[in-house]
Amino acid sequence: MKKTDESLLRELLANGCDLSTSQDVGVAFRFFKPRFSCQHCGEPHPSCVMFYDRERNAAINPRYVDRVRWHRDDGRITPDEVLEVLRSKEALCLNCYRKRYHGDGRRYSKEQMNILAELDEIKGRQGCSSCGERDPSCLDFHHRDGSEKLFNIYGAVKGTGRAEILSETEKCDVECANCHSKLHWDERVREKSEARGEGA
């Protein structure tokens, strides 16, 4: 049976072990993440919470934390030090991150900008189907049936015509980034449960 992040970390702690591999740091990152909630709105779901370094203008992931270990002479970091790295950053949910910091740095033609504006109008008009959020900056198109998905809508703006893109949106519900992440979290939980034979 595959060990959970909690059991792996407890085993490391019980043995007095520092974290000496990228995998160890990833386990600690995922173990500590549920202790945090969004500092702006209070959202606690671990699939929604992320960490942000305002000085570096960068999202924090296990690889970022692991760089602290890389720069040590002995290549080690303690679980408490991982926790301190996370505490020193801004914890926020995906919605609040998008509203405050996220921007698309790509360049678009006038026609593509018009398509993006139209997509924002559609999202803002419909709002999140789960919670009602209406800020377009944190709204996504979620395909109701993944088997019918032809392409990622925003990824296709640069190479796909307006009619095709709008047709693809008709297969989707609008979800905010938080609710979208929770939907996929629940899907993964169901898949794991079914794989273990617990879905019957």
C-alpha positions as CSV (number, residue, x, y, z in Angstrom):
1,M,0.0,0.0,0.0
2,K,1.3,3.4,-0.9
3,K,2.1,5.5,2.1
4,T,0.4,8.8,2.6
5,D,2.4,12.1,2.8
6,E,1.5,12.2,6.6
7,S,2.8,8.7,7.3
8,L,6.0,9.3,5.3
9,L,6.7,12.5,7.1
10,R,5.9,11.0,10.5
11,E,8.3,8.2,9.7
12,L,11.1,10.7,8.8
13,L,10.4,12.7,12.0
14,A,10.3,9.6,14.2
15,N,13.7,8.6,12.9
16,G,15.1,12.1,13.5
17,C,15.7,12.5,9.8
18,D,16.4,15.7,7.9
19,L,14.9,16.0,4.4
20,S,17.7,15.0,1.9
21,T,15.9,14.5,-1.4
22,S,13.5,16.5,-3.6
23,Q,10.9,13.8,-2.9
24,D,11.2,14.4,0.9
25,V,10.7,18.1,0.4
26,G,7.7,17.5,-1.7
27,V,6.2,15.2,0.9
28,A,6.8,17.9,3.6
29,F,5.3,20.6,1.3
30,R,2.1,18.7,0.8
31,F,1.9,17.7,4.5
32,F,2.1,21.3,5.7
33,K,0.0,22.9,3.0
34,P,-3.4,22.0,4.7
35,R,-2.4,24.0,7.7
36,F,-2.8,27.2,5.7
37,S,-5.8,29.1,4.4
38,C,-6.0,32.2,2.1
39,Q,-4.9,35.3,4.0
40,H,-7.4,37.4,2.1
41,C,-10.7,35.4,2.0
42,G,-10.1,32.5,4.3
43,E,-10.5,29.7,1.7
44,P,-9.0,26.6,3.4
45,H,-9.2,23.9,0.7
46,P,-5.7,22.5,0.0
47,S,-6.4,22.3,-3.7
48,C,-7.0,26.0,-3.8
49,V,-4.3,27.3,-1.4
50,M,-0.9,28.4,-2.9
51,F,2.1,30.4,-1.7
52,Y,3.4,33.6,-3.3
53,D,6.7,35.4,-2.9
54,R,5.9,39.1,-3.6
55,E,9.6,40.1,-3.6
56,R,10.4,37.7,-6.4
57,N,6.9,37.9,-8.0
58,A,6.8,34.1,-8.0
59,A,4.5,31.3,-7.0
60,I,6.1,28.9,-4.5
61,N,6.1,25.2,-5.2
62,P,8.1,22.3,-3.8
63,R,11.0,22.9,-6.3
64,Y,11.3,26.5,-5.0
65,V,11.5,25.2,-1.4
66,D,13.9,22.5,-2.5
67,R,16.4,25.2,-3.7
68,V,17.0,26.0,0.0
69,R,18.2,22.4,0.4
70,W,20.3,22.5,-2.7
71,H,22.3,25.4,-1.4
72,R,23.2,23.7,1.8
73,D,26.6,22.1,2.1
74,D,25.1,18.9,3.4
75,G,22.1,19.1,1.0
76,R,19.6,18.8,3.9
77,I,16.7,20.7,5.3
78,T,14.5,20.0,8.3
79,P,10.7,19.8,8.2
80,D,10.5,22.8,10.5
81,E,12.6,24.8,8.1
82,V,10.2,23.9,5.2
83,L,7.3,25.1,7.4
84,E,9.1,28.3,8.1
85,V,9.7,28.9,4.4
86,L,5.9,28.6,3.8
87,R,5.1,30.8,6.8
88,S,7.3,33.5,5.4
89,K,5.3,33.7,2.1
90,E,1.8,34.9,1.3
91,A,-0.8,32.2,1.5
92,L,-3.7,32.8,-0.8
93,C,-6.3,31.0,-2.8
94,L,-6.3,30.7,-6.6
95,N,-9.1,33.3,-6.9
96,C,-7.3,35.9,-4.8
97,Y,-4.0,35.2,-6.6
98,R,-5.6,35.8,-10.0
99,K,-7.3,39.0,-8.8
100,R,-4.1,40.4,-7.4
101,Y,-1.1,39.2,-9.3
102,H,-1.8,37.0,-12.2
103,G,-1.4,38.4,-15.7
104,D,-1.0,36.9,-19.1
105,G,2.4,38.1,-20.5
106,R,1.7,36.9,-24.0
107,R,1.2,39.3,-26.9
108,Y,-2.1,39.2,-28.9
109,S,-3.3,40.6,-32.1
110,K,-6.3,43.0,-32.1
111,E,-8.5,40.1,-33.3
112,Q,-7.3,37.9,-30.5
113,M,-7.8,40.6,-27.9
114,N,-11.4,40.9,-29.2
115,I,-11.9,37.1,-28.7
116,L,-10.5,37.4,-25.2
117,A,-12.8,40.2,-24.4
118,E,-15.7,38.2,-25.6
119,L,-14.7,35.2,-23.5
120,D,-14.5,37.5,-20.5
121,E,-17.9,38.9,-21.2
122,I,-19.4,35.3,-21.4
123,K,-17.7,34.3,-18.1
124,G,-18.8,37.5,-16.3
125,R,-22.3,37.1,-17.5
126,Q,-22.6,33.5,-16.5
127,G,-20.5,33.6,-13.3
128,C,-19.2,30.5,-11.5
129,S,-21.9,27.8,-11.7
130,S,-20.8,26.6,-8.2
131,C,-20.4,29.7,-6.1
132,G,-21.5,32.7,-8.2
133,E,-18.2,34.5,-8.5
134,R,-18.3,36.9,-11.4
135,D,-14.8,38.4,-11.7
136,P,-13.6,37.3,-15.1
137,S,-10.0,37.2,-14.0
138,C,-10.6,34.1,-11.9
139,L,-13.2,32.4,-14.0
140,D,-12.4,29.3,-16.2
141,F,-14.2,27.2,-18.7
142,H,-14.7,23.7,-17.4
143,H,-15.6,21.0,-19.9
144,R,-18.6,19.1,-18.6
145,D,-17.5,15.9,-20.5
146,G,-13.7,15.6,-20.8
147,S,-14.1,13.2,-23.7
148,E,-15.7,15.9,-25.8
149,K,-12.9,18.4,-25.2
150,L,-11.1,19.4,-28.4
151,F,-8.8,21.9,-27.0
152,N,-8.0,24.2,-24.0
153,I,-10.0,27.4,-24.8
154,Y,-7.5,30.0,-23.7
155,G,-4.6,28.0,-25.2
156,A,-6.3,28.0,-28.5
157,V,-6.9,31.8,-28.8
158,K,-3.6,32.3,-30.8
159,G,-4.3,29.6,-33.3
160,T,-8.0,28.9,-33.6
161,G,-10.8,30.9,-35.1
162,R,-13.5,32.7,-33.1
163,A,-16.4,30.4,-34.2
164,E,-14.5,27.3,-33.2
165,I,-13.6,28.8,-29.8
166,L,-17.2,29.9,-29.1
167,S,-18.4,26.5,-30.1
168,E,-16.1,24.9,-27.6
169,T,-17.3,27.1,-24.8
170,E,-20.8,25.6,-25.3
171,K,-19.5,22.4,-24.0
172,C,-18.4,24.1,-20.8
173,D,-19.6,25.4,-17.5
174,V,-18.0,28.5,-16.0
175,E,-16.2,27.8,-12.8
176,C,-14.0,30.0,-10.7
177,A,-10.4,28.9,-10.2
178,N,-11.2,27.6,-6.7
179,C,-14.3,25.6,-7.6
180,H,-12.6,24.4,-10.8
181,S,-9.7,23.1,-8.7
182,K,-12.0,21.4,-6.2
183,L,-13.9,19.7,-9.0
184,H,-10.7,18.1,-10.3
185,W,-9.6,17.3,-6.8
186,D,-12.9,15.4,-6.3
187,E,-12.4,13.6,-9.6
188,R,-9.0,12.4,-8.6
189,V,-10.3,11.2,-5.2
190,R,-13.1,9.2,-7.0
191,E,-10.6,7.7,-9.4
192,K,-8.3,6.6,-6.6
193,S,-11.3,5.2,-4.7
194,E,-12.5,3.3,-7.7
195,A,-9.0,2.0,-8.4
196,R,-8.9,0.6,-4.9
197,G,-12.3,-1.1,-5.5
198,E,-14.2,1.2,-3.1
199,G,-16.5,2.8,-5.7
200,A,-19.0,-0.1,-5.8
